[in-house]
């Protein structure tokens, strides 16, 4: 998981906990997408892998969100 300012991380964790009932840290430990809950199966490139560290989104959710 990306290291963030503690206050920012707490705010993000509070948001994801309310929206998807899981913190990004927990999703990363379970190797699942923070948004859809599916298992992480891989990424198409290093940029997508880095994005997962920032957002917690799997490749499919990244593609649907950013493309």
C-alpha positions as CSV (number, residue, x, y, z in Angstrom):
1,X,0.0,0.0,0.0
2,X,1.2,3.5,-0.8
3,X,2.4,5.4,2.3
4,X,0.3,8.5,2.9
5,X,-0.1,11.2,5.5
6,X,-1.8,9.6,8.5
7,X,-4.8,12.0,8.4
8,X,-5.3,11.4,4.6
9,X,-5.1,7.7,5.1
10,X,-7.6,7.8,7.9
11,X,-10.0,9.8,5.7
12,X,-9.6,7.4,2.8
13,X,-10.1,4.4,5.0
14,X,-13.2,5.9,6.6
15,X,-14.6,6.5,3.1
16,X,-13.9,3.1,1.7
17,X,-15.1,1.5,4.9
18,X,-18.5,3.2,4.5
19,X,-18.8,2.6,0.8
20,X,-17.4,-0.9,0.4
21,X,-17.1,-2.0,4.0
22,X,-13.4,-2.6,3.7
23,X,-10.2,-0.6,4.1
24,X,-7.7,-0.5,1.3
25,X,-5.1,-2.1,3.6
26,X,-7.4,-5.0,4.2
27,X,-8.3,-5.4,0.5
28,X,-4.6,-5.4,-0.4
29,X,-3.8,-8.1,2.3
30,X,-6.7,-10.2,0.9
31,X,-5.5,-9.5,-2.7
32,X,-8.9,-8.2,-3.8
33,X,-10.2,-5.1,-5.5
34,X,-11.4,-2.4,-3.2
35,X,-14.3,-1.7,-5.5
36,X,-15.6,-4.9,-6.9
37,X,-14.2,-7.3,-4.4
38,X,-12.8,-9.7,-7.0
39,X,-9.4,-11.4,-6.6
40,X,-6.5,-9.6,-8.1
41,X,-5.3,-11.7,-11.0
42,X,-2.7,-9.4,-12.6
43,X,-2.1,-6.2,-14.3
44,X,-1.4,-5.3,-17.9
45,X,1.6,-3.1,-17.1
46,X,3.7,-1.5,-14.4
47,X,1.6,1.7,-14.5
48,X,-1.5,-0.3,-13.7
49,X,0.3,-2.1,-10.9
50,X,1.3,1.3,-9.4
51,X,-2.3,2.5,-9.8
52,X,-3.5,-0.4,-7.7
53,X,-1.2,0.7,-4.9
54,X,-2.8,4.1,-5.1
55,X,-6.5,3.3,-5.6
56,X,-6.9,-0.3,-4.8
57,X,-8.7,-1.0,-8.1
58,X,-8.2,-4.2,-10.1
59,X,-7.3,-4.1,-13.8
60,X,-11.0,-4.4,-14.8
61,X,-12.1,-1.6,-12.6
62,X,-9.2,0.6,-13.6
63,X,-10.1,0.1,-17.3
64,X,-13.8,0.9,-16.6
65,X,-12.9,4.0,-14.6
66,X,-10.0,5.5,-16.6
67,X,-10.6,4.4,-20.2
